[in-house]
Amino acid sequence: MKKRRPALQDVADRVGVTKMTVSRYLRNPEQVSVALQGKIAVALEELGYIPNRAPNILSNSTSRAIGVLLPSLTNQVFAEVLRGIESVTEPQGYQTMLAHYGYSPEKEEQRLMSLLAYNIDGLILSDRLHTPRTRQMIEIADIPVVELMDSVSPCLDMAVGFDNFEAARQMTHNIIAHGHRHVVYLGARQDERTLIKCRGYEQAMKEHGLTPVSVMTERESSYSLGGELLRQAQAGYPQVDSLLCTNDDLAVGAAFECQRQGLRIPQDMALAGFHGHDIGQAMRPRLASVLTPRERMGRIGTERLFARLRGEPVDAAMVDIGFTLLDGESL
């Protein structure tokens, strides 16, 4: 038999006050006397009381919660984005309701439906490609929406990110400037941003009169996949002397594979990644990468969301927070 959760009345009975008094304390402890504050706090702890916010959500059509849809829970990029989001939500007394959709627009639609059922007050998204049903639900919900990770693609409401195309184009130019001519692009997932980066790489190659070559897979990124894609690049394009990887996971995996093959980095194979993760900066030779301010992106996006919730004007729909090229020692 399922154990009954302690109710508000149980706390009131323990302290010897009315339910209304306990309810006032839970909304704002300063609404009851200092003596009662201590007694109620002790009773709540002893009983293990868990507040039930459903009635408040239903009566006020508000949840003091922000919905966050992330495509991956294993990718360090989104862990840092989430840290930036929660640096703003927690001081405001808001919860983050997190859902994961594995880069699938159809799953994003399903997860969004679940989040909206809880009357979330705002929504933070990580992609720009949404199903028609997702767009319809967002329009009907009529809540502030921020899309992260991209500052160029058209957005539903507000966006905070960087120019993926330009970042990949500049890093490719950087690789070529170090004397490498046979640059191959390695991509995983084939999500929207991976494809945008590929186009930036291709543009840079064409600007130098070079032939772009890419090795792509729909599988998720991993260190082992980076090594596998390097071997595929070598088999299909033996002249390869350098790699631009869609993220640091693939680049670090390719570095491990170079070590297994006895290839020197960067003399025999130059490597560049994306996002500037700590592992790439700790390895030797230090990985060249595009440093993206993920935590700052999450923080700024959430601050703009709260500005809208407060009814304040938001000056620009899209904010570009830029990127930094890290030369490292692998070019």
ABEGO torsion letter per residue (X at the ends): XBBBBBBAAAAAAAAGBBAAAAAAAAABAAABBAAAAAAAAAAAAAAGBBBBAAAAAAAAGBAGBBBBBBABAABAAAAAAAAAAAAAAAAAGBBBBBBBAGGBAAAAAAAAAAAAAAGBABBBBABABBBAAAAAAAAAAGBBBBBBGBAABBBAABBBBBBAAAAAAAAAAAAAAAGBABBBBBBBGGBAAAAAAAAAAAAAAAAAGBBBBBBBBABBBBAAAAAAAAAAAAAABAABABBBBABAAAAAAAAAAAAAAGBBOAAABBBBBBGGBAAAAABOBBBBBBBBBAAAAAAAAAAAAAAAAAGBBBABABBBAEBBBBAEAAX
